[in-house]
């Protein structure tokens, strides 16, 4: 059984953007029951979940190479680091099912399969800054690889399941991963505050959170430097 999430006017996604150090990123998961899973692409036939240390090490690389790294990476190199933290979270691995992959001739793949969650999962992706010097506007609403600055957690507000041909709209708050999403937000907020960005002429209050420890290094970010922005 598969699902679509975030459907309907005003019923999209719960989103939360944040910047933590690698040590703090691992800390927000302590004492929580969770699993990392790949849901956005095919996986190896023997795949069950992604090792937690792989994700924490991956965020360490992403933070140091992309967010505050001094070296500029081409798109392929950038994706190598970004791909390590583009995945999902669930509280129960038994909610993660799988589907066979068949080719045009109907042969089932013995190498790969598709991930098929039976309940909505929490997604992790990067978030990006976009700054326009002409009108001093700042946004985190768009994909802008050069402005990669932190992580975004998303969880659908509503979902539709395939077992009734996606006809029924179901409130996603009723599933346990909604509580896991809230627990993660609570842990992040305990370490951080709403971000303030200073440009040459204006103080911007943007909708993301940053920890005190992350503030100590974040202004090494190349996009911030190139646009004379400071997170204060």
C-alpha positions in Angstrom: 0.0 0.0 0.0 1.5 3.4 -1.0 0.4 6.9 -0.3 0.6 10.5 -1.5 1.2 13.2 1.1 0.5 16.9 1.4 -2.5 17.2 -0.8 -5.2 19.8 -0.9 -5.4 23.6 -0.6 -3.9 24.6 2.7 -3.1 21.0 3.6 0.5 20.7 2.4 3.4 19.9 4.6 4.6 20.7 8.1 8.1 22.1 7.6 10.9 23.0 9.9 14.3 24.4 8.9 17.4 24.4 11.1 21.1 24.6 11.4 22.9 22.4 14.0 26.5 21.3 14.3 27.1 17.6 13.5 27.4 16.7 17.2 24.1 18.4 17.9 22.4 16.8 15.0 23.2 13.4 16.5 22.1 14.6 19.9 18.5 15.4 18.9 18.0 11.7 18.2 19.2 10.5 21.5 16.5 8.7 23.6 14.2 8.5 20.5 13.2 5.3 18.8 13.8 5.9 15.1 15.2 4.4 11.9 16.7 6.1 8.8 15.3 4.8 5.5 15.8 5.6 1.9 12.4 6.3 0.2 13.3 8.5 -2.8 15.0 6.0 -5.0 15.4 2.2 -5.6 17.5 0.3 -3.0 19.5 -3.0 -3.1 17.4 -6.2 -2.9 18.7 -7.0 0.6 18.1 -3.4 2.0 16.2 -3.0 5.2 17.3 0.4 6.6 20.2 2.8 6.5 22.8 2.5 9.2 22.5 5.4 11.7 26.3 6.0 11.8 26.3 6.4 8.0 23.8 9.2 8.3 25.5 11.0 11.2 28.9 10.7 9.5 27.2 11.9 6.3 25.9 15.0 8.0 29.3 15.7 9.4 30.7 15.6 5.8 27.8 17.6 4.5 28.2 20.3 7.2 32.0 20.6 6.8 32.3 20.3 3.1 29.1 22.1 1.9 27.7 24.3 4.6 30.9 25.8 6.0 33.5 24.2 3.6 36.0 26.6 2.0 36.3 24.5 -1.2 33.8 25.0 -4.0 32.4 21.8 -5.4 30.9 21.1 -8.8 27.3 19.8 -9.0 28.4 16.1 -9.0 30.5 16.5 -5.9 27.8 18.6 -4.2 25.3 15.9 -4.8 27.7 13.2 -3.4 27.5 15.0 0.0 23.9 16.1 -0.2 22.7 12.6 -1.1 23.9 11.3 2.2 21.4 13.3 4.1 18.4 13.1 1.7 16.4 10.3 3.3 13.5 9.6 5.6 12.8 8.8 9.3 10.3 6.4 10.8 9.6 5.3 14.4 8.9 1.6 13.3 10.8 -0.3 10.7 7.8 -2.6 10.3 6.0 0.4 8.6 8.5 0.2 5.7 7.4 -2.3 3.0 8.9 -3.0 -0.4 7.8 -3.5 -3.9 9.3 -5.6 -6.7 10.7 -3.9 -9.7 9.8 -5.4 -13.1 11.2 -4.6 -16.5 9.4 -4.1 -19.8 9.3 -7.8 -20.3 7.8 -8.5 -16.8 11.0 -9.9 -15.3 11.4 -9.2 -11.6 14.7 -7.5 -10.7 17.0 -9.6 -8.4 19.2 -6.6 -7.8 16.9 -3.7 -6.8 13.5 -3.1 -5.2 11.4 0.0 -4.3 10.7 1.2 -0.8 6.9 1.4 0.0 6.1 2.9 3.4 2.7 1.9 4.7 2.4 5.1 6.9 3.7 8.6 6.3 7.4 9.2 7.1 9.4 12.2 8.0 11.7 13.5 5.2 15.1 15.1 5.6 16.4 17.4 2.8 18.7 20.5 2.6 17.2 24.0 2.7 18.7 26.9 0.8 19.0 30.7 1.1 18.2 32.9 -1.9 19.2 36.6 -1.5 18.4 39.4 -3.9 20.7 42.4 -3.4 18.5 44.5 -5.7 15.5 44.6 -3.3 17.2 43.3 -0.2 14.9 40.2 -0.1 15.8 36.9 1.5 13.9 33.6 1.0 14.3 30.0 2.0 11.4 28.9 -0.3 13.5 27.9 -3.4 16.1 25.4 -4.3 19.4 27.2 -4.7 22.4 24.9 -4.6 24.9 27.8 -4.0 22.8 28.9 -1.0 22.8 25.5 0.8 22.7 26.3 4.5 21.0 23.7 6.6 18.4 20.9 6.9 14.6 20.8 6.5 12.3 18.3 8.2 8.9 17.7 6.5 5.9 15.7 7.4 2.6 15.7 5.5 -0.5 17.3 7.0 -2.8 14.9 5.1 -2.3 11.8 3.0 -4.2 9.6 0.6 -3.7 5.8 0.3 -3.6 3.7 -2.8 -5.9 1.1 -1.4 -9.0 3.3 -2.0 -7.5 4.8 -5.2 -6.3 7.9 -3.3 -9.9 9.1 -2.8 -9.9 9.6 0.9 -8.0 12.5 2.6 -6.6 11.3 6.0 -5.2 13.6 8.7 -1.6 12.5 9.1 -1.5 13.6 12.8 -3.1 10.3 13.8 0.1 8.4 12.9 3.0 7.9 15.4 5.5 9.6 13.1 3.7 12.9 13.7 4.7 12.6 17.4 8.3 11.7 16.4 8.3 14.8 14.2 7.2 16.9 17.1 9.8 15.3 19.4 12.6 16.2 17.0 11.3 19.8 16.7 11.3 20.1 20.5 14.8 18.8 20.7 16.1 21.2 18.0 14.4 24.2 19.6 16.0 23.3 23.0 19.4 23.9 21.3 18.6 26.8 19.0 16.8 30.1 18.4 15.2 31.8 15.4 17.8 33.1 13.0 18.6 36.8 12.3 20.6 37.8 9.3 22.2 41.1 8.8 22.8 42.4 5.3 24.5 45.7 4.4 21.3 47.7 5.1 18.7 45.5 6.7 18.1 43.0 9.5 16.3 39.9 8.2 14.3 37.6 10.4 13.9 34.4 8.5 12.0 31.2 9.3 14.8 28.9 10.4 16.4 28.0 13.7 20.2 27.9 14.5 22.1 26.9 17.5 24.7 29.0 19.3 27.4 26.5 18.5 26.5 26.6 14.8 26.5 30.4 14.8 30.2 30.3 15.7 31.1 28.8 12.4 28.2 29.4 10.0 29.4 32.7 8.7 32.2 30.8 6.9 29.4 29.8 4.5 30.5 30.9 1.0 27.0 32.1 0.0 26.8 34.3 3.1 30.2 35.7 2.5 29.6 36.4 -1.2 26.4 38.4 -0.4 27.8 40.2 2.7 25.4 38.5 5.0 25.9 37.6 8.6 23.9 35.4 10.9 23.9 37.0 14.3 
